């Protein structure tokens, strides 16, 4: 099963919506600290509603702690970024991939991008919009990975 990783998320409803998606798909959710809210935040809980008990949630104290964890577990680090070089649909996903998303205001840092095995983008018209919402991007990436993995199994 691929895993969703949010590096320093800032907006509680985005994380709550992603948690709901993870609960609906049995996808582990990894949050890398620091995050821009408390996990007890009422907006986070409202967005996740009553699904939080069904989320396989993992917290990492820092990006370095996460890198060590991911390395010990194995799998590719797939970064999602507007600076990606390949379309997210062109990648052949594997069950042990880590789908990594950066914070809402800045995306993935250069250091995080440097750690990724592959950097993908979700194509969009940037004439009027800088980026997609984090929860939308995570869902789009996850469902493409699950679609491919389910087709190949």
GUDOTI-536430 format. One record per residue: residue number from 1; x, y, z of N, C-alpha, C in turn. Coordinates in steps of 0.1 Angstrom, whole numbers, plus 5000, padded with zeros to 4 digits. Layout:
BEGIN
+-----+------+------+------+------+------+------+------+------+------+
!   n !  n_X !  n_Y !  n_Z ! ca_X ! ca_Y ! ca_Z !  c_X !  c_Y !  c_Z !
+-----+------+------+------+------+------+------+------+------+------+
! NUM !    X !    Y !    Z !    X !    Y !    Z !    X !    Y !    Z !
...
+-----+------+------+------+------+------+------+------+------+------+
This chain:
BEGIN
+-----+------+------+------+------+------+------+------+------+------+
!   n !  n_X !  n_Y !  n_Z ! ca_X ! ca_Y ! ca_Z !  c_X !  c_Y !  c_Z !
+-----+------+------+------+------+------+------+------+------+------+
!   1 ! 5008 ! 4988 ! 5000 ! 5000 ! 5000 ! 5000 ! 5009 ! 5012 ! 5000 !
!   2 ! 5007 ! 5022 ! 4991 ! 5014 ! 5034 ! 4991 ! 5011 ! 5042 ! 5004 !
!   3 ! 5019 ! 5051 ! 5007 ! 5017 ! 5059 ! 5019 ! 5017 ! 5074 ! 5016 !
!   4 ! 5009 ! 5082 ! 5022 ! 5009 ! 5096 ! 5021 ! 5017 ! 5103 ! 5031 !
!   5 ! 5026 ! 5112 ! 5027 ! 5034 ! 5119 ! 5036 ! 5032 ! 5134 ! 5034 !
!   6 ! 5028 ! 5141 ! 5045 ! 5027 ! 5156 ! 5045 ! 5038 ! 5162 ! 5053 !
!   7 ! 5046 ! 5170 ! 5046 ! 5058 ! 5176 ! 5052 ! 5054 ! 5190 ! 5056 !
!   8 ! 5053 ! 5192 ! 5069 ! 5050 ! 5205 ! 5075 ! 5036 ! 5211 ! 5071 !
!   9 ! 5025 ! 5204 ! 5071 ! 5013 ! 5209 ! 5066 ! 5009 ! 5221 ! 5075 !
!  10 ! 5002 ! 5231 ! 5070 ! 4998 ! 5243 ! 5077 ! 4984 ! 5245 ! 5080 !
!  11 ! 4975 ! 5239 ! 5072 ! 4961 ! 5242 ! 5072 ! 4953 ! 5230 ! 5077 !
!  12 ! 4947 ! 5231 ! 5089 ! 4940 ! 5219 ! 5095 ! 4930 ! 5212 ! 5086 !
!  13 ! 4921 ! 5220 ! 5079 ! 4911 ! 5213 ! 5071 ! 4917 ! 5204 ! 5060 !
!  14 ! 4928 ! 5209 ! 5054 ! 4935 ! 5201 ! 5044 ! 4939 ! 5187 ! 5049 !
!  15 ! 4946 ! 5188 ! 5061 ! 4951 ! 5176 ! 5067 ! 4939 ! 5167 ! 5071 !
!  16 ! 4928 ! 5173 ! 5076 ! 4916 ! 5165 ! 5080 ! 4910 ! 5158 ! 5068 !
!  17 ! 4910 ! 5165 ! 5056 ! 4904 ! 5159 ! 5044 ! 4913 ! 5148 ! 5039 !
!  18 ! 4926 ! 5150 ! 5040 ! 4935 ! 5139 ! 5036 ! 4934 ! 5127 ! 5045 !
!  19 ! 4932 ! 5130 ! 5058 ! 4931 ! 5119 ! 5068 ! 4918 ! 5111 ! 5064 !
!  20 ! 4907 ! 5118 ! 5060 ! 4895 ! 5111 ! 5056 ! 4898 ! 5102 ! 5044 !
!  21 ! 4905 ! 5107 ! 5034 ! 4908 ! 5100 ! 5022 ! 4917 ! 5087 ! 5026 !
!  22 ! 4926 ! 5089 ! 5035 ! 4934 ! 5078 ! 5040 ! 4926 ! 5067 ! 5047 !
!  23 ! 4916 ! 5072 ! 5055 ! 4908 ! 5062 ! 5062 ! 4899 ! 5054 ! 5052 !
!  24 ! 4894 ! 5061 ! 5041 ! 4886 ! 5055 ! 5031 ! 4893 ! 5045 ! 5023 !
!  25 ! 4907 ! 5046 ! 5022 ! 4915 ! 5038 ! 5013 ! 4924 ! 5029 ! 5021 !
!  26 ! 4924 ! 5029 ! 5034 ! 4933 ! 5021 ! 5042 ! 4948 ! 5025 ! 5039 !
!  27 ! 4950 ! 5038 ! 5037 ! 4963 ! 5043 ! 5034 ! 4970 ! 5049 ! 5046 !
!  28 ! 4982 ! 5045 ! 5050 ! 4989 ! 5052 ! 5061 ! 4991 ! 5066 ! 5058 !
!  29 ! 4990 ! 5075 ! 5069 ! 4993 ! 5089 ! 5067 ! 5004 ! 5092 ! 5077 !
!  30 ! 5015 ! 5099 ! 5071 ! 5026 ! 5103 ! 5079 ! 5027 ! 5118 ! 5079 !
!  31 ! 5028 ! 5124 ! 5091 ! 5029 ! 5138 ! 5092 ! 5043 ! 5141 ! 5097 !
!  32 ! 5050 ! 5151 ! 5091 ! 5063 ! 5155 ! 5094 ! 5062 ! 5168 ! 5101 !
!  33 ! 5067 ! 5169 ! 5114 ! 5067 ! 5181 ! 5122 ! 5078 ! 5190 ! 5117 !
!  34 ! 5077 ! 5203 ! 5120 ! 5065 ! 5209 ! 5127 ! 5053 ! 5211 ! 5117 !
!  35 ! 5042 ! 5211 ! 5123 ! 5029 ! 5213 ! 5116 ! 5023 ! 5226 ! 5121 !
!  36 ! 5015 ! 5233 ! 5113 ! 5010 ! 5246 ! 5116 ! 4998 ! 5246 ! 5125 !
!  37 ! 4995 ! 5236 ! 5132 ! 4983 ! 5235 ! 5140 ! 4986 ! 5224 ! 5150 !
!  38 ! 4976 ! 5223 ! 5160 ! 4977 ! 5212 ! 5169 ! 4968 ! 5201 ! 5164 !
!  39 ! 4972 ! 5189 ! 5167 ! 4963 ! 5178 ! 5162 ! 4950 ! 5177 ! 5169 !
!  40 ! 4948 ! 5185 ! 5180 ! 4935 ! 5186 ! 5186 ! 4927 ! 5197 ! 5180 !
!  41 ! 4932 ! 5204 ! 5171 ! 4925 ! 5216 ! 5165 ! 4911 ! 5212 ! 5160 !
!  42 ! 4901 ! 5221 ! 5164 ! 4887 ! 5218 ! 5161 ! 4885 ! 5217 ! 5146 !
!  43 ! 4892 ! 5225 ! 5138 ! 4891 ! 5225 ! 5123 ! 4896 ! 5212 ! 5117 !
!  44 ! 4906 ! 5207 ! 5123 ! 4912 ! 5194 ! 5119 ! 4902 ! 5183 ! 5122 !
!  45 ! 4897 ! 5183 ! 5134 ! 4887 ! 5172 ! 5137 ! 4874 ! 5173 ! 5129 !
!  46 ! 4870 ! 5186 ! 5127 ! 4858 ! 5187 ! 5119 ! 4860 ! 5182 ! 5104 !
!  47 ! 4871 ! 5185 ! 5099 ! 4874 ! 5181 ! 5085 ! 4875 ! 5166 ! 5084 !
!  48 ! 4881 ! 5160 ! 5095 ! 4882 ! 5145 ! 5095 ! 4870 ! 5138 ! 5101 !
!  49 ! 4861 ! 5146 ! 5106 ! 4849 ! 5141 ! 5113 ! 4852 ! 5130 ! 5122 !
!  50 ! 4845 ! 5119 ! 5121 ! 4847 ! 5108 ! 5130 ! 4856 ! 5097 ! 5125 !
!  51 ! 4864 ! 5101 ! 5115 ! 4872 ! 5091 ! 5108 ! 4886 ! 5089 ! 5114 !
!  52 ! 4890 ! 5098 ! 5123 ! 4903 ! 5098 ! 5129 ! 4907 ! 5084 ! 5135 !
!  53 ! 4898 ! 5077 ! 5142 ! 4902 ! 5064 ! 5148 ! 4906 ! 5054 ! 5137 !
!  54 ! 4902 ! 5056 ! 5125 ! 4904 ! 5047 ! 5114 ! 4916 ! 5051 ! 5105 !
!  55 ! 4923 ! 5061 ! 5109 ! 4935 ! 5066 ! 5102 ! 4948 ! 5059 ! 5108 !
!  56 ! 4956 ! 5053 ! 5100 ! 4969 ! 5047 ! 5104 ! 4979 ! 5059 ! 5104 !
!  57 ! 4979 ! 5067 ! 5115 ! 4986 ! 5079 ! 5116 ! 5000 ! 5077 ! 5122 !
!  58 ! 5010 ! 5083 ! 5115 ! 5024 ! 5082 ! 5120 ! 5029 ! 5097 ! 5121 !
!  59 ! 5035 ! 5100 ! 5132 ! 5041 ! 5114 ! 5134 ! 5056 ! 5112 ! 5134 !
!  60 ! 5063 ! 5122 ! 5127 ! 5078 ! 5122 ! 5127 ! 5082 ! 5136 ! 5132 !
!  61 ! 5091 ! 5136 ! 5141 ! 5096 ! 5148 ! 5148 ! 5103 ! 5158 ! 5138 !
!  62 ! 5109 ! 5153 ! 5127 ! 5116 ! 5161 ! 5118 ! 5116 ! 5154 ! 5105 !
!  63 ! 5121 ! 5161 ! 5095 ! 5122 ! 5155 ! 5081 ! 5133 ! 5145 ! 5082 !
!  64 ! 5144 ! 5147 ! 5089 ! 5155 ! 5138 ! 5090 ! 5149 ! 5125 ! 5097 !
!  65 ! 5141 ! 5126 ! 5107 ! 5135 ! 5114 ! 5113 ! 5127 ! 5106 ! 5103 !
!  66 ! 5119 ! 5114 ! 5095 ! 5111 ! 5107 ! 5084 ! 5120 ! 5100 ! 5074 !
!  67 ! 5131 ! 5107 ! 5069 ! 5140 ! 5100 ! 5059 ! 5145 ! 5087 ! 5065 !
!  68 ! 5149 ! 5087 ! 5078 ! 5155 ! 5075 ! 5084 ! 5144 ! 5064 ! 5084 !
!  69 ! 5132 ! 5068 ! 5088 ! 5121 ! 5058 ! 5088 ! 5118 ! 5052 ! 5074 !
!  70 ! 5117 ! 5061 ! 5065 ! 5114 ! 5057 ! 5051 ! 5125 ! 5047 ! 5046 !
!  71 ! 5137 ! 5051 ! 5049 ! 5148 ! 5043 ! 5044 ! 5148 ! 5029 ! 5050 !
!  72 ! 5144 ! 5028 ! 5063 ! 5143 ! 5015 ! 5070 ! 5132 ! 5007 ! 5065 !
!  73 ! 5121 ! 5013 ! 5060 ! 5109 ! 5006 ! 5055 ! 5111 ! 5002 ! 5040 !
!  74 ! 5119 ! 5010 ! 5033 ! 5121 ! 5007 ! 5019 ! 5110 ! 5014 ! 5010 !
!  75 ! 5112 ! 5014 ! 4998 ! 5102 ! 5020 ! 4989 ! 5108 ! 5033 ! 4983 !
!  76 ! 5102 ! 5038 ! 4972 ! 5106 ! 5050 ! 4965 ! 5100 ! 5062 ! 4972 !
!  77 ! 5107 ! 5073 ! 4972 ! 5102 ! 5086 ! 4977 ! 5097 ! 5094 ! 4964 !
!  78 ! 5084 ! 5095 ! 4963 ! 5079 ! 5102 ! 4951 ! 5074 ! 5116 ! 4956 !
!  79 ! 5081 ! 5126 ! 4952 ! 5077 ! 5140 ! 4955 ! 5067 ! 5145 ! 4945 !
!  80 ! 5057 ! 5152 ! 4950 ! 5047 ! 5159 ! 4942 ! 5050 ! 5174 ! 4942 !
!  81 ! 5052 ! 5180 ! 4931 ! 5056 ! 5194 ! 4931 ! 5052 ! 5201 ! 4918 !
!  82 ! 5049 ! 5214 ! 4918 ! 5047 ! 5221 ! 4906 ! 5060 ! 5221 ! 4898 !
!  83 ! 5072 ! 5219 ! 4904 ! 5085 ! 5219 ! 4897 ! 5088 ! 5205 ! 4892 !
!  84 ! 5079 ! 5195 ! 4893 ! 5081 ! 5182 ! 4888 ! 5084 ! 5181 ! 4874 !
!  85 ! 5092 ! 5171 ! 4870 ! 5096 ! 5170 ! 4856 ! 5087 ! 5160 ! 4848 !
!  86 ! 5080 ! 5151 ! 4855 ! 5072 ! 5141 ! 4849 ! 5058 ! 5142 ! 4854 !
!  87 ! 5048 ! 5139 ! 4845 ! 5034 ! 5139 ! 4849 ! 5032 ! 5127 ! 4859 !
!  88 ! 5024 ! 5130 ! 4868 ! 5021 ! 5119 ! 4879 ! 5015 ! 5107 ! 4872 !
!  89 ! 5008 ! 5108 ! 4861 ! 5002 ! 5097 ! 4854 ! 5012 ! 5089 ! 4846 !
!  90 ! 5024 ! 5094 ! 4843 ! 5034 ! 5087 ! 4836 ! 5043 ! 5078 ! 4844 !
!  91 ! 5042 ! 5079 ! 4857 ! 5050 ! 5071 ! 4866 ! 5042 ! 5057 ! 4868 !
!  92 ! 5050 ! 5047 ! 4869 ! 5044 ! 5034 ! 4872 ! 5046 ! 5032 ! 4887 !
!  93 ! 5035 ! 5033 ! 4895 ! 5035 ! 5032 ! 4909 ! 5037 ! 5018 ! 4914 !
!  94 ! 5043 ! 5017 ! 4926 ! 5046 ! 5005 ! 4933 ! 5039 ! 5005 ! 4946 !
!  95 ! 5036 ! 4993 ! 4952 ! 5028 ! 4993 ! 4965 ! 5036 ! 4999 ! 4976 !
!  96 ! 5049 ! 5000 ! 4976 ! 5056 ! 5005 ! 4987 ! 5061 ! 5020 ! 4985 !
!  97 ! 5055 ! 5027 ! 4976 ! 5059 ! 5041 ! 4973 ! 5054 ! 5050 ! 4985 !
!  98 ! 5062 ! 5060 ! 4987 ! 5059 ! 5071 ! 4996 ! 5055 ! 5083 ! 4987 !
!  99 ! 5042 ! 5088 ! 4988 ! 5038 ! 5099 ! 4981 ! 5039 ! 5112 ! 4990 !
! 100 ! 5049 ! 5120 ! 4986 ! 5053 ! 5131 ! 4995 ! 5048 ! 5145 ! 4990 !
! 101 ! 5041 ! 5152 ! 4999 ! 5036 ! 5165 ! 4996 ! 5041 ! 5176 ! 5006 !
! 102 ! 5044 ! 5187 ! 5001 ! 5049 ! 5198 ! 5009 ! 5038 ! 5207 ! 5015 !
! 103 ! 5043 ! 5217 ! 5022 ! 5033 ! 5226 ! 5029 ! 5026 ! 5235 ! 5019 !
! 104 ! 5015 ! 5239 ! 5023 ! 5006 ! 5246 ! 5014 ! 5012 ! 5259 ! 5008 !
! 105 ! 5020 ! 5267 ! 5017 ! 5025 ! 5280 ! 5012 ! 5037 ! 5279 ! 5003 !
! 106 ! 5045 ! 5268 ! 5004 ! 5057 ! 5267 ! 4997 ! 5060 ! 5254 ! 4990 !
! 107 ! 5052 ! 5244 ! 4992 ! 5055 ! 5231 ! 4986 ! 5067 ! 5224 ! 4993 !
! 108 ! 5073 ! 5215 ! 4985 ! 5084 ! 5208 ! 4991 ! 5097 ! 5217 ! 4990 !
! 109 ! 5105 ! 5216 ! 5000 ! 5117 ! 5224 ! 5001 ! 5127 ! 5218 ! 4991 !
! 110 ! 5137 ! 5225 ! 4987 ! 5148 ! 5220 ! 4978 ! 5155 ! 5208 ! 4985 !
! 111 ! 5157 ! 5208 ! 4998 ! 5163 ! 5197 ! 5005 ! 5154 ! 5184 ! 5004 !
! 112 ! 5141 ! 5186 ! 5005 ! 5132 ! 5175 ! 5004 ! 5132 ! 5169 ! 4990 !
! 113 ! 5132 ! 5179 ! 4980 ! 5132 ! 5174 ! 4966 ! 5144 ! 5166 ! 4963 !
! 114 ! 5155 ! 5171 ! 4969 ! 5168 ! 5164 ! 4966 ! 5168 ! 5149 ! 4971 !
! 115 ! 5160 ! 5146 ! 4981 ! 5159 ! 5133 ! 4987 ! 5150 ! 5124 ! 4979 !
! 116 ! 5141 ! 5130 ! 4971 ! 5131 ! 5122 ! 4963 ! 5138 ! 5114 ! 4952 !
! 117 ! 5133 ! 5102 ! 4950 ! 5137 ! 5094 ! 4939 ! 5131 ! 5099 ! 4925 !
! 118 ! 5120 ! 5105 ! 4926 ! 5113 ! 5110 ! 4915 ! 5104 ! 5122 ! 4919 !
! 119 ! 5103 ! 5131 ! 4910 ! 5095 ! 5143 ! 4913 ! 5085 ! 5144 ! 4902 !
! 120 ! 5072 ! 5144 ! 4905 ! 5062 ! 5144 ! 4896 ! 5053 ! 5157 ! 4898 !
! 121 ! 5046 ! 5160 ! 4887 ! 5037 ! 5171 ! 4888 ! 5023 ! 5167 ! 4883 !
! 122 ! 5013 ! 5174 ! 4888 ! 4999 ! 5173 ! 4883 ! 4997 ! 5184 ! 4873 !
! 123 ! 4995 ! 5182 ! 4860 ! 4994 ! 5193 ! 4851 ! 4982 ! 5201 ! 4853 !
! 124 ! 4983 ! 5214 ! 4851 ! 4972 ! 5223 ! 4853 ! 4975 ! 5236 ! 4846 !
! 125 ! 4965 ! 5244 ! 4843 ! 4966 ! 5257 ! 4837 ! 4971 ! 5267 ! 4848 !
! 126 ! 4983 ! 5272 ! 4847 ! 4988 ! 5281 ! 4857 ! 4986 ! 5296 ! 4854 !
! 127 ! 4978 ! 5299 ! 4844 ! 4975 ! 5312 ! 4840 ! 4969 ! 5320 ! 4852 !
! 128 ! 4960 ! 5314 ! 4859 ! 4952 ! 5320 ! 4869 ! 4954 ! 5314 ! 4883 !
! 129 ! 4960 ! 5302 ! 4883 ! 4961 ! 5294 ! 4896 ! 4976 ! 5290 ! 4898 !
! 130 ! 4981 ! 5292 ! 4910 ! 4995 ! 5288 ! 4912 ! 4996 ! 5273 ! 4915 !
! 131 ! 4986 ! 5268 ! 4922 ! 4987 ! 5254 ! 4926 ! 4973 ! 5249 ! 4929 !
! 132 ! 4972 ! 5236 ! 4930 ! 4960 ! 5229 ! 4935 ! 4960 ! 5229 ! 4950 !
! 133 ! 4949 ! 5227 ! 4956 ! 4947 ! 5225 ! 4970 ! 4955 ! 5212 ! 4974 !
! 134 ! 4961 ! 5213 ! 4986 ! 4969 ! 5201 ! 4991 ! 4960 ! 5189 ! 4992 !
! 135 ! 4948 ! 5190 ! 4997 ! 4940 ! 5177 ! 4998 ! 4936 ! 5172 ! 4985 !
! 136 ! 4934 ! 5181 ! 4975 ! 4930 ! 5176 ! 4961 ! 4943 ! 5169 ! 4955 !
! 137 ! 4954 ! 5175 ! 4957 ! 4966 ! 5170 ! 4951 ! 4969 ! 5156 ! 4957 !
! 138 ! 4968 ! 5155 ! 4970 ! 4970 ! 5142 ! 4976 ! 4961 ! 5131 ! 4971 !
! 139 ! 4948 ! 5135 ! 4970 ! 4938 ! 5125 ! 4965 ! 4941 ! 5121 ! 4951 !
! 140 ! 4944 ! 5131 ! 4942 ! 4946 ! 5128 ! 4928 ! 4958 ! 5118 ! 4927 !
! 141 ! 4969 ! 5121 ! 4934 ! 4981 ! 5112 ! 4934 ! 4978 ! 5099 ! 4940 !
! 142 ! 4971 ! 5098 ! 4951 ! 4969 ! 5085 ! 4957 ! 4960 ! 5077 ! 4949 !
! 143 ! 4949 ! 5082 ! 4943 ! 4940 ! 5074 ! 4935 ! 4946 ! 5069 ! 4922 !
! 144 ! 4955 ! 5077 ! 4917 ! 4962 ! 5072 ! 4905 ! 4971 ! 5060 ! 4909 !
! 145 ! 4978 ! 5061 ! 4920 ! 4987 ! 5050 ! 4924 ! 4978 ! 5038 ! 4927 !
! 146 ! 4967 ! 5040 ! 4934 ! 4959 ! 5028 ! 4937 ! 4953 ! 5022 ! 4925 !
! 147 ! 4949 ! 5030 ! 4915 ! 4943 ! 5025 ! 4903 ! 4953 ! 5016 ! 4896 !
! 148 ! 4966 ! 5021 ! 4895 ! 4976 ! 5013 ! 4888 ! 4979 ! 5000 ! 4896 !
! 149 ! 4981 ! 5001 ! 4909 ! 4984 ! 4990 ! 4917 ! 4973 ! 4979 ! 4916 !
! 150 ! 4961 ! 4984 ! 4917 ! 4950 ! 4974 ! 4916 ! 4948 ! 4968 ! 4903 !
! 151 ! 4952 ! 4975 ! 4892 ! 4951 ! 4969 ! 4879 ! 4962 ! 4959 ! 4877 !
! 152 ! 4973 ! 4961 ! 4883 ! 4985 ! 4951 ! 4881 ! 4984 ! 4939 ! 4891 !
! 153 ! 4975 ! 4939 ! 4900 ! 4974 ! 4928 ! 4910 ! 4963 ! 4918 ! 4907 !
+-----+------+------+------+------+------+------+------+------+------+
